Amino acid sequence: MLTAAVLLAVVPAGIILVLGLVARVVAAQRVNAPIVQYTPPRGSTVFRDALLVDADRRAPSAALIDLAVKRKVRLIAGAPGTREPIGVELIDGAVLTVDETALLETLFGPEHTGTRLRRFSADRRALAGRLKTLLLNTEHALARDGLIAERRVTWPGTTLTVLAYLGMLVEGLFLVFALIGGDLSALIATLIALAATIATIFITPAWWRRFLPAATPIREHLAGLRRYLEVAEADRLRALQSPNGAELRSDAAPPPYADAGEASAPLARFHLNERLLPYAVLFGLEREWIAKLKLEAETLSHTNLDTLGDLVEVTADIAIAIDAVGSVVELTAAVGDLVDGAGSVVEGVGGIFETFGS
């Protein structure tokens, strides 16, 4: 019976496990970063870039934090230990793009209450549906731009999953026969095969996007940005390349270090690093990057710069908001409604925000 178990259970289970591992490697479509990057890709958005690095679950939170970093919204956490939903306040004078408006509509939906600053928990099922729609719309936009294929690759995941379940049926029969016959060696072999089959189901991706050649430069840029984010310690950064040499575009706010002078160079570096916080979220490095920003802010606080403004406040608000809900992935499932700086509901954002009752 051991021979039959090996031929009909162990060998097939090993084959589909190997195929599942191959599918996982192919699905990753990894790219190399030729150089370290210090700024996001030009002309892109955090939400679109999230799909290009397969960080769908983190895309909404990263985009919301991007709005906070851009001083368009403010995140307001509840009292410590209360686990209240996060309040979101629109900054006075903030101008939202079409994509940013779509994100806020997706997060907040049509639900309303009569309180001034609302902190209700969103209906997770409704929110998940709206986020799925937003992700699909963004995916279609990337396909129209020629960055990804129109259809996802699904056949390997479907095929291997079906084979895995069929294998589990065969392995179940061998387990019964091994127990009845008291064949310990066959029982052990079958259990190994069952473990490999179950592992195949978890390892094999159900689907993946097929990135087209036009997406390669953007994905390489994002890979270079991840390299920069992963080496936050100053000594390691200097080992790669001093960020003083990074080109700062006009939309990055701070001036180039070379022209900024000794007093403003740390401030420019802080602005640059703060701007990368949403991308740290995409790569799962938000806590390390927030710690780096706090350290830089503390250093700046001793320089007596008059231009500090709300640097420390914005970073602290984001850190507190993430801590309040437990993880960055939970952030967008724990937001309150959107109000402006005066505490009134914002009107005209896609028509979904109504005026508060007095």
JOBEL-V876440 format. One record per residue. SS is DSSP state (~ for helix, > for strand, _ for the rest). NEAR is the number of other ideal C-beta (glycine too) atoms within 8 Angstrom. Layout:
ss->[SS,SS]
near->[NEAR,NEAR]
This chain:
ss->[_,~,~,~,~,~,~,~,~,~,~,~,~,~,~,~,~,~,~,~,~,~,~,~,~,~,~,~,_,_,_,_,_,_,_,_,_,_,_,_,_,_,_,_,_,~,~,~,~,~,~,~,_,_,_,~,~,~,~,~,~,~,~,~,~,~,~,~,~,_,_,_,>,>,>,>,_,_,_,_,_,_,_,_,_,>,>,>,>,>,_,_,_,_,_,_,_,~,~,~,~,~,~,~,~,~,~,~,_,_,_,_,_,_,_,_,_,_,_,_,_,_,_,~,~,~,~,~,~,~,~,~,~,~,~,~,~,~,~,~,~,~,~,~,_,_,_,>,_,_,_,_,>,_,~,~,~,~,~,~,~,~,~,~,~,~,~,~,~,~,~,~,~,~,~,~,~,~,~,~,~,_,_,~,~,~,~,~,~,~,~,~,~,~,~,~,~,~,~,~,~,~,~,_,_,_,_,>,_,_,>,_,~,~,~,~,~,~,~,~,~,~,~,~,~,~,~,~,~,~,_,_,_,~,~,~,~,~,~,~,_,_,~,~,~,_,_,_,_,~,~,~,_,_,_,_,~,~,~,~,~,~,~,~,~,~,~,~,~,~,~,~,~,~,~,_,~,~,~,~,~,~,_,_,_,~,~,~,~,~,~,~,~,~,~,~,~,~,~,~,_,_,_,_,_,_,_,_,_,_,~,~,~,~,~,~,~,~,~,~,~,~,~,~,~,_,_,~,~,~,~,~,~,_,>,>,>,>,>,_,_,_,_,_,>,_,_,_,_,_,_,_,_,_,_,_,_,_]
near->[10,9,6,9,15,10,8,9,16,13,9,12,16,10,8,15,13,8,12,13,9,8,13,11,7,9,9,7,8,4,8,6,11,5,5,9,11,10,13,10,8,6,3,8,8,13,14,11,15,14,16,14,11,8,11,8,5,13,15,14,12,17,15,16,16,11,11,14,12,6,8,11,12,9,14,12,11,11,5,4,4,6,6,9,11,16,15,16,12,12,10,7,4,9,5,8,6,5,8,11,11,11,14,12,12,12,14,13,12,4,9,8,7,5,6,6,11,11,9,9,6,14,7,8,6,9,13,8,8,12,11,8,9,13,11,8,9,12,11,8,9,13,11,6,7,6,11,13,10,4,4,8,11,8,6,12,12,9,8,14,11,8,10,14,9,8,14,11,8,11,14,8,8,16,12,8,11,15,8,6,8,6,10,7,7,15,11,8,13,15,9,10,17,13,8,13,15,10,10,15,10,6,9,15,9,7,8,10,11,9,11,9,4,8,12,9,7,12,12,12,10,14,11,13,14,12,12,14,13,8,10,11,6,5,6,9,13,8,6,9,7,6,11,8,5,9,6,11,7,3,4,10,5,11,8,8,12,5,6,12,6,4,9,12,11,11,15,14,13,13,11,15,12,12,11,15,16,12,15,13,14,14,11,6,11,12,7,9,14,14,9,10,13,12,8,12,12,8,9,13,8,6,8,4,9,4,6,9,4,6,12,10,7,13,14,9,13,14,10,10,13,13,8,13,12,5,7,11,7,9,16,11,10,11,14,11,15,12,16,10,7,6,8,8,12,10,7,5,12,8,5,9,12,7,6,11,4,2]
